[in-house]
Amino acid sequence: MSKDKKERPGDMSVASEAKAAAGRPRKLDKSVQTAIGARLRAYYDGVERETIPDRFVELLKQLDKKEPGGDQGA
């Protein structure tokens, strides 16, 4: 980069622009936010209705027994 380019105020390289933007949250259009929210709700509503497999329930019970203060009577 030439010396005169470095001295111009407001002139940023691509790397420094990316670095400056990294700390700022990006704003999404309201319609995009709404669409993302609707899809996430639809997905997680379905996940919430699923039953927990028995093997997971058993694993959780075993973990509770091993942890201090866990459910000792189960």
OpenMM code with the backbone's topology and positions (N, CA, C; nanometers):
from openmm import Vec3, app, unit

residues = "MET SER LYS ASP LYS LYS GLU ARG PRO GLY ASP MET SER VAL ALA SER GLU ALA LYS ALA ALA ALA GLY ARG PRO ARG LYS LEU ASP LYS SER VAL GLN THR ALA ILE GLY ALA ARG LEU ARG ALA TYR TYR ASP GLY VAL GLU ARG GLU THR ILE PRO ASP ARG PHE VAL GLU LEU LEU LYS GLN LEU ASP LYS LYS GLU PRO GLY GLY ASP GLN GLY ALA".split()
positions = [
    Vec3(0.0858, -0.1172, 0.0000),
    Vec3(0.0000, 0.0000, 0.0000),
    Vec3(0.0895, 0.1223, 0.0000),
    Vec3(0.0551, 0.2219, -0.0826),
    Vec3(0.1374, 0.3422, -0.0901),
    Vec3(0.1155, 0.4285, 0.0325),
    Vec3(0.2138, 0.5156, 0.0571),
    Vec3(0.2105, 0.6012, 0.1756),
    Vec3(0.0890, 0.6940, 0.1736),
    Vec3(0.0555, 0.7495, 0.0558),
    Vec3(-0.0566, 0.8430, 0.0488),
    Vec3(-0.1896, 0.7736, 0.0760),
    Vec3(-0.2008, 0.6471, 0.0434),
    Vec3(-0.3242, 0.5748, 0.0697),
    Vec3(-0.3466, 0.5533, 0.2190),
    Vec3(-0.2406, 0.5269, 0.2934),
    Vec3(-0.2518, 0.5056, 0.4367),
    Vec3(-0.2931, 0.6328, 0.5091),
    Vec3(-0.2582, 0.7467, 0.4541),
    Vec3(-0.2822, 0.8727, 0.5222),
    Vec3(-0.4214, 0.9287, 0.4991),
    Vec3(-0.4959, 0.8759, 0.4026),
    Vec3(-0.6289, 0.9299, 0.3764),
    Vec3(-0.7271, 0.8850, 0.4838),
    Vec3(-0.7925, 0.9808, 0.5491),
    Vec3(-0.8892, 0.9425, 0.6520),
    Vec3(-1.0097, 0.8729, 0.5893),
    Vec3(-1.0608, 0.7742, 0.6591),
    Vec3(-1.1790, 0.7026, 0.6117),
    Vec3(-1.1501, 0.5928, 0.5132),
    Vec3(-1.0262, 0.5796, 0.4681),
    Vec3(-0.9899, 0.4754, 0.3734),
    Vec3(-0.9483, 0.3519, 0.4514),
    Vec3(-1.0251, 0.2441, 0.4370),
    Vec3(-0.9979, 0.1228, 0.5128),
    Vec3(-0.9708, 0.0075, 0.4179),
    Vec3(-0.8847, -0.0823, 0.4591),
    Vec3(-0.8609, -0.2016, 0.3801),
    Vec3(-0.9743, -0.3004, 0.4063),
    Vec3(-0.9837, -0.4017, 0.3246),
    Vec3(-1.0881, -0.5020, 0.3408),
    Vec3(-1.0728, -0.5716, 0.4761),
    Vec3(-0.9503, -0.6021, 0.5158),
    Vec3(-0.9264, -0.6707, 0.6427),
    Vec3(-0.9695, -0.5846, 0.7605),
    Vec3(-0.9380, -0.4559, 0.7553),
    Vec3(-0.9752, -0.3710, 0.8680),
    Vec3(-1.1261, -0.3477, 0.8714),
    Vec3(-1.1925, -0.3463, 0.7560),
    Vec3(-1.3387, -0.3347, 0.7529),
    Vec3(-1.4025, -0.4575, 0.8172),
    Vec3(-1.3504, -0.5756, 0.7850),
    Vec3(-1.4043, -0.6986, 0.8422),
    Vec3(-1.3821, -0.7008, 0.9922),
    Vec3(-1.2646, -0.6562, 1.0356),
    Vec3(-1.2339, -0.6533, 1.1782),
    Vec3(-1.3265, -0.5567, 1.2505),
    Vec3(-1.3527, -0.4410, 1.1917),
    Vec3(-1.4412, -0.3418, 1.2532),
    Vec3(-1.5839, -0.3935, 1.2589),
    Vec3(-1.6283, -0.4654, 1.1574),
    Vec3(-1.7658, -0.5157, 1.1523),
    Vec3(-1.7855, -0.6369, 1.2425),
    Vec3(-1.6776, -0.7048, 1.2782),
    Vec3(-1.6894, -0.8270, 1.3575),
    Vec3(-1.7523, -0.8017, 1.4936),
    Vec3(-1.7291, -0.6855, 1.5528),
    Vec3(-1.7830, -0.6569, 1.6842),
    Vec3(-1.9239, -0.6019, 1.6829),
    Vec3(-1.9744, -0.5673, 1.5657),
    Vec3(-2.1085, -0.5078, 1.5561),
    Vec3(-2.2100, -0.6125, 1.5143),
    Vec3(-2.3257, -0.6129, 1.5794),
    Vec3(-2.4308, -0.7049, 1.5339),
    Vec3(-2.4877, -0.6570, 1.4005),
    Vec3(-2.5182, -0.7501, 1.3143),
    Vec3(-2.5784, -0.7144, 1.1856),
    Vec3(-2.7287, -0.7064, 1.2037),
    Vec3(-2.7912, -0.6166, 1.1319),
    Vec3(-2.9362, -0.6015, 1.1394),
    Vec3(-3.0001, -0.6710, 1.0205),
    Vec3(-3.1023, -0.7493, 1.0499),
    Vec3(-3.1775, -0.8166, 0.9446),
    Vec3(-3.3076, -0.7428, 0.9211),
    Vec3(-3.3536, -0.7468, 0.7988),
    Vec3(-3.4816, -0.6894, 0.7627),
    Vec3(-3.5904, -0.7553, 0.8480),
    Vec3(-3.6914, -0.6811, 0.8875),
    Vec3(-3.7985, -0.7315, 0.9741),
    Vec3(-3.8675, -0.8541, 0.9133),
    Vec3(-3.8877, -0.8548, 0.7828),
    Vec3(-3.9532, -0.9699, 0.7198),
    Vec3(-3.8648, -1.0945, 0.7278),
    Vec3(-3.7338, -1.0769, 0.7207),
    Vec3(-3.6412, -1.1894, 0.7326),
    Vec3(-3.6449, -1.2422, 0.8764),
    Vec3(-3.6443, -1.1516, 0.9743),
    Vec3(-3.6532, -1.1925, 1.1148),
    Vec3(-3.7821, -1.2706, 1.1411),
    Vec3(-3.8920, -1.2224, 1.0863),
    Vec3(-4.0212, -1.2887, 1.1046),
    Vec3(-4.0201, -1.4285, 1.0432),
    Vec3(-3.9653, -1.4400, 0.9238),
    Vec3(-3.9598, -1.5705, 0.8561),
    Vec3(-3.8715, -1.6684, 0.9325),
    Vec3(-3.7568, -1.6233, 0.9793),
    Vec3(-3.6670, -1.7097, 1.0563),
    Vec3(-3.7357, -1.7530, 1.1861),
    Vec3(-3.7987, -1.6585, 1.2546),
    Vec3(-3.8690, -1.6902, 1.3793),
    Vec3(-3.9790, -1.7925, 1.3598),
    Vec3(-4.0561, -1.7780, 1.2537),
    Vec3(-4.1655, -1.8714, 1.2261),
    Vec3(-4.1118, -2.0117, 1.1989),
    Vec3(-4.0044, -2.0201, 1.1222),
    Vec3(-3.9474, -2.1518, 1.0917),
    Vec3(-3.8865, -2.2176, 1.2155),
    Vec3(-3.8194, -2.1381, 1.2978),
    Vec3(-3.7628, -2.1935, 1.4207),
    Vec3(-3.8720, -2.2426, 1.5156),
    Vec3(-3.9787, -2.1632, 1.5299),
    Vec3(-4.0902, -2.2054, 1.6160),
    Vec3(-4.1523, -2.3345, 1.5647),
    Vec3(-4.1747, -2.3441, 1.4342),
    Vec3(-4.2347, -2.4642, 1.3761),
    Vec3(-4.1452, -2.5857, 1.3995),
    Vec3(-4.0153, -2.5674, 1.3833),
    Vec3(-3.9221, -2.6785, 1.4035),
    Vec3(-3.9206, -2.7222, 1.5496),
    Vec3(-3.9037, -2.6280, 1.6402),
    Vec3(-3.8903, -2.6637, 1.7814),
    Vec3(-4.0219, -2.7070, 1.8445),
    Vec3(-4.1355, -2.6640, 1.7910),
    Vec3(-4.2638, -2.7146, 1.8391),
    Vec3(-4.2726, -2.8643, 1.8120),
    Vec3(-4.2261, -2.9050, 1.6958),
    Vec3(-4.2258, -3.0475, 1.6610),
    Vec3(-4.1306, -3.1270, 1.7488),
    Vec3(-4.0153, -3.0720, 1.7766),
    Vec3(-3.9166, -3.1398, 1.8612),
    Vec3(-3.9707, -3.1547, 2.0027),
    Vec3(-4.0390, -3.0519, 2.0505),
    Vec3(-4.0934, -3.0532, 2.1858),
    Vec3(-4.1969, -3.1644, 2.2045),
    Vec3(-4.2688, -3.1986, 2.0998),
    Vec3(-4.3733, -3.3012, 2.1084),
    Vec3(-4.3185, -3.4434, 2.1011),
    Vec3(-4.1923, -3.4576, 2.0599),
    Vec3(-4.1344, -3.5912, 2.0485),
    Vec3(-4.1137, -3.6520, 2.1866),
    Vec3(-4.1291, -3.7827, 2.1942),
    Vec3(-4.1050, -3.8505, 2.3213),
    Vec3(-3.9550, -3.8741, 2.3393),
    Vec3(-3.9140, -3.8810, 2.4636),
    Vec3(-3.7738, -3.9073, 2.4943),
    Vec3(-3.7536, -4.0585, 2.4902),
    Vec3(-3.6547, -4.1046, 2.4133),
    Vec3(-3.6307, -4.2493, 2.4073),
    Vec3(-3.5970, -4.3049, 2.5458),
    Vec3(-3.6415, -4.4271, 2.5718),
    Vec3(-3.6193, -4.4916, 2.7011),
    Vec3(-3.4715, -4.4968, 2.7382),
    Vec3(-3.3863, -4.5211, 2.6392),
    Vec3(-3.2426, -4.5303, 2.6708),
    Vec3(-3.1884, -4.3980, 2.7226),
    Vec3(-3.2428, -4.2845, 2.6746),
    Vec3(-3.2004, -4.1535, 2.7256),
    Vec3(-3.2484, -4.1329, 2.8687),
    Vec3(-3.3713, -4.1757, 2.8961),
    Vec3(-3.4257, -4.1636, 3.0316),
    Vec3(-3.3393, -4.2435, 3.1279),
    Vec3(-3.3007, -4.3653, 3.0890),
    Vec3(-3.2157, -4.4495, 3.1736),
    Vec3(-3.0786, -4.3857, 3.1952),
    Vec3(-3.0211, -4.3299, 3.0895),
    Vec3(-2.8906, -4.2622, 3.1027),
    Vec3(-2.9002, -4.1438, 3.1993),
    Vec3(-3.0065, -4.0682, 3.1901),
    Vec3(-3.0251, -3.9541, 3.2804),
    Vec3(-3.0386, -4.0001, 3.4246),
    Vec3(-3.1098, -4.1111, 3.4460),
    Vec3(-3.1233, -4.1654, 3.5817),
    Vec3(-2.9875, -4.2092, 3.6363),
    Vec3(-2.9071, -4.2734, 3.5513),
    Vec3(-2.7745, -4.3169, 3.5933),
    Vec3(-2.6866, -4.1975, 3.6282),
    Vec3(-2.6936, -4.0923, 3.5491),
    Vec3(-2.6152, -3.9719, 3.5772),
    Vec3(-2.6586, -3.9072, 3.7079),
    Vec3(-2.7899, -3.9036, 3.7327),
    Vec3(-2.8403, -3.8462, 3.8579),
    Vec3(-2.7866, -3.9222, 3.9787),
    Vec3(-2.7756, -4.0538, 3.9673),
    Vec3(-2.7262, -4.1350, 4.0787),
    Vec3(-2.5784, -4.1077, 4.1059),
    Vec3(-2.5014, -4.0792, 4.0020),
    Vec3(-2.3572, -4.0571, 4.0160),
    Vec3(-2.3230, -3.9181, 4.0686),
    Vec3(-2.4074, -3.8188, 4.0416),
    Vec3(-2.3784, -3.6819, 4.0832),
    Vec3(-2.4081, -3.6630, 4.2304),
    Vec3(-2.3221, -3.5851, 4.2994),
    Vec3(-2.3521, -3.5542, 4.4384),
    Vec3(-2.4835, -3.4755, 4.4463),
    Vec3(-2.5696, -3.5168, 4.5368),
    Vec3(-2.6996, -3.4500, 4.5501),
    Vec3(-2.7999, -3.4966, 4.4483),
    Vec3(-2.7640, -3.5974, 4.3679),
    Vec3(-2.8555, -3.6490, 4.2673),
    Vec3(-2.9648, -3.7328, 4.3305),
    Vec3(-3.0541, -3.7818, 4.2495),
    Vec3(-3.1681, -3.8611, 4.2968),
    Vec3(-3.1184, -3.9987, 4.3407),
    Vec3(-3.0960, -4.0191, 4.4680),
    Vec3(-3.0422, -4.1443, 4.5216),
    Vec3(-3.1477, -4.2532, 4.5354),
    Vec3(-3.2758, -4.2153, 4.5424),
    Vec3(-3.3799, -4.3136, 4.5674),
    Vec3(-3.4432, -4.3742, 4.4449),
    Vec3(-3.4058, -4.3334, 4.3257),
    Vec3(-3.4708, -4.3818, 4.2047),
    Vec3(-3.4230, -4.5167, 4.1637),
] * unit.nanometer
topology = app.Topology()
chain = topology.addChain("A")
for resn in residues:
    res = topology.addResidue(resn, chain)
    for name in ("N", "CA", "C"):
        topology.addAtom(name, app.Element.getBySymbol(name[0]), res)
